[in-house]
Amino acid sequence: MNAVGFAWRSLVRQPARAALGVLGVAAVGALLFDMLLLSNGLVISMRGLLDSTGFDLRVTATDALPGQGPLVPNAIDRTHDIARLASVRSAVALRFANALVLAGEPRGVYTSLQGVAASGPSHPWTILRGRDIAPDRAEIVVNENTATRARLTPGSRVMLRASCNDGPEALPPVPFDVSGIAQFPFDTPNGTTVAMSLEMLARACGGNESNQADVIMVASQESAGPSVAVADVARLLPELHVMSNAEAVNRFERGGFTYFRQISTVLTAVTLSFAVLLITVLLTVSINQRLGEIAALRALGFSRWRVVADVFCESVLIVGGGGLLSLPAGGLLALALDRILKRIPGIPADVHFFVFEPSALQVHVLLLAGTAVVAALYPIRVVASLPIAATLRDEVVG
Amino acid sequence: MNTTESRTEPRTGTRTENSEGRMVNGRIVEATHISRIFPMPAGPVTAVADVTLEIAPADHIAIRGPSGCGKSTLLHMLGCVEPPTAGTLLFRGDDVTTLSDRKRSLLRLRQIGFVFQRFFLLPMLTAAENIELPQSEAKVPKAERRQRTKELLEYVGLTARADHRPSELSGGEMQRVAIARALANKPGLLLADEPTGELDRATGEQIASLLDRVNADGTALVIVTHDPALAERSTRILSMRDGRIDSEAASI
């Protein structure tokens, strides 16, 4: 019987202890797995979300986030200038405002309003039903939440009162036709969004907002790639700030997202320490219960390495079993935690805090393997330095 | 029973090769002036002092004496579990004090069997698996060790109990399994520390008979015991006091 078989039989001999160890490691491993998913999840998710819009560059007036800084002046002309660059496939100017849709609920439905001016036919949303807006018509697309709450369908006509500045406004309501129902990538689960052409947004804003945008989103040519496009746009419009998706993600990582990584690192260290202590205690108690047997085996000629290997394999089996269980447990826990965290206001529906990536699994396995080794160190020391004769004497006297 | 004082010499002695190929006499153990001193906080304690002893292949030796006189320590030294702190201990011509821990383990595995007062069978293994374990450690091929285990179970009269775990066996049966386990790798020397200490008189008698048979079949036997009846079954009886061999008597 080799060391693995021997360790297995030792565990089966004390099923309660083995179950305690395996379940303990499974619980700790699940937390560890989740911390690893959390450490990069938001970054990966945000990267995916940015890429899913089909635009990989963002041009703003300053390095402030879109919607939080000054507007890009002369946005429509600049959008067309950018779109003419060889490294650029298309560009779209985007202006953010708010609007009250006077339909459905008694006081209407408050929505986020987007105005777009595109160099081509593509817009940063996906049409679900109906058709896209025509730039020169008083048409809007709305998301599902808006359509439901304002009871709108493609072809509906609705009055919309825009709110284009931070200060108090009393703009008159303007009639619009609903051309389609669309999905917006940055929508929150309960968010209500309306989009129209930049020209129509200027009209809804009382004619005060013509040709200004919060951001110009740019899609680079596949042959050129985003870095070439960033350089071209920066050369063309040196007074503006250009950022690729990768740079935006890096900025998120250096900013608010870093808290998640720090939290995950601290919790990972805590959970690993707990796992080490748990297994060390279980193994040490188990070994102390059978010191006589171990001493007898040594007297019968079992080498020091063999009894050490038995203990080590026991640790590996406990951690291995718990580690395997920790994956589905961690997955389920991640789903539940993700659902809770996504209730934070303003989080886009498509953003996830816990995202699986193969490297997380690799790190998980490595950390658990390290745990098995570290947890076995003390019990191994006890077994390796066990005085055979003295232990046999003590066992008889005891 | 007649006893006579004698020197601690073996009854037989032929020349054989040791592990290094050197020709040695047929003695299994040659202990010359061996001592074992334990360092203690209150000062060193001498457990065994200046013992000279030889064990030959057919010896049947009993070591007796009051508690704490050094019987078990001497047994452990003879079994190469712990080396003497002074003196020379040769096992089949090899100086035990110069062997590494690994080599001493190998020597015990292949040439020495141990029987303990408390059996120390592994409770998660069956009787057969307990007997097979040392053979497995000695890398005996599977078929061979299965056969050997079967023979040993038959030898100790426990064929029907092969698949029983220690918790399902009586004390006497456990000790018989322990004896079979000690014999698994065909050792030349079997050491037993109070082998009947945990057993009633009748069961102890059965174990004593089994040990006699082991010795009669060619395995040298050294038994540490408080039991005069068990000691008197031996051909040499060593009496110990204060770590020294007080006297040796030959039993008929």
Interface residues (C-beta under 8 A of the other chain):
Chain A: M1 N2 R9 S10 V12 R13 G292 E293 A295 A296 L297 R298 A299 L300 G301 F302 S303 R304 W305 R306 P387 I388 A389 L392 R393 E395 V396
Chain B: S72 T73 H76 G79 V81 E82 D101 R102 S105 L106 L107 R108 L109 R110 I112 G113 F114 F116 Q117 R118 F120 L122 P123 M124 L125 E129 E132 L133 P134 S136 E137 A138 R181 A182 N185 D193 E194 G197
